[in-house]
Amino acid sequence: MTIVVENANDYDIVFLAEIWFIVPERYVVSDYWRQWQQHHLPRSGLSEENVRRRNEEGDGFLPRGGQLEFLLNWEAEFGKLPPGEYVIALSLGGWV
């Protein structure tokens, strides 16, 4: 999945994006994710440290007004997904 983020702040940030969880769409019953997150797909057998390393395409320096484009590969954490509709919960943030 390709993601583009723009830093609309008045300061530079060090940016990091991570996948929190993936849920089949049929379980998404409201806009409040805590009501359906328990239906998340299991992660593969990778250790948490290896998952973090394999999913850090979305990290880097992001100057104010700048953009960062990156790929997140859910297969690194969840393996190949069967065809269907999914909701992907992302953590997008950073440090000043």
N, C-alpha and C positions, 0 to 999 in steps of 0.2 A: 504494500500500500504506500503510495506517495503522499506525503504531508508537507504543506508549506505553512510556516508560521512567520508572522511579522511582529517585530518588536515596536509597539506603539508607545512605549514608555519614554521618559526623558533621560534614561540612563541605559548603559550597556548591561547585559546579563550573560551569565553562563547558563546555557539552556540544556535541558534534559527531558526526553520523552520516553515513556515506558508504557507497555501494555499491562493494565491491571488484571483484566479478565475478559473473556469472550463468552457470550451467552447466546444460545439459539433464540432467534427472534420470537418464537412462539411463547416463550416464558416471560417476555417483557410486557407486564400487565399495567404499568403506570410509568410516569416520568421519574419516579423516585426509585433509583437503582437499588437501594437496600431491600426493596420488596422482592427483587428477583435475582440478586447476585448469587444466591445459593445454588442456582442452576448453572453455574459456570462450568465450562469444559475443563477437564483435568489437564494439568501441565504434563509435558513429557517427562522422562526420567532425568532430565538435566538438573544439575545442582543450581541453586538460586544464583550463585556467583557466575556460573557459566551462562545462565539465561541472561543475566544483566550484561555480561560482556557481548553476547551475540545480539543484543537488542539495543546497543548504544549507537546505532547509526544516527539517532536523533539527539546527539549531544554536540555541544560546541559553543564557541563565542558568538554572540548575537548582538551587534552594536545597535544603538538606538536608531530607529527608522529602518533597520536592515531586515532582510528576510533570510530564512534558513529552509532549504528543501532537503528532505531526507526520506529514506525508505524504512518502513518497519516491516519486518518479516515475522508474521505470527507462526510460521512453520518451525522457527527456531525454538519456540516454547510449546506449541500445541500440536505439532505435526500437521499432516495434510488434513484439511477439513472436508467432510462430505458436502456435496452441493446443498445449498440452502441459504437462508437469510440469517444473519448474525448481527449482534450488537457488540461493538468493541469498546470497552472502557479504557480510555487513555489517561495517563498522568502527564500533563504538559506543564512545565514550570521551569524554575531556574533560580539563580542566586545573583544578587546585585554585586 
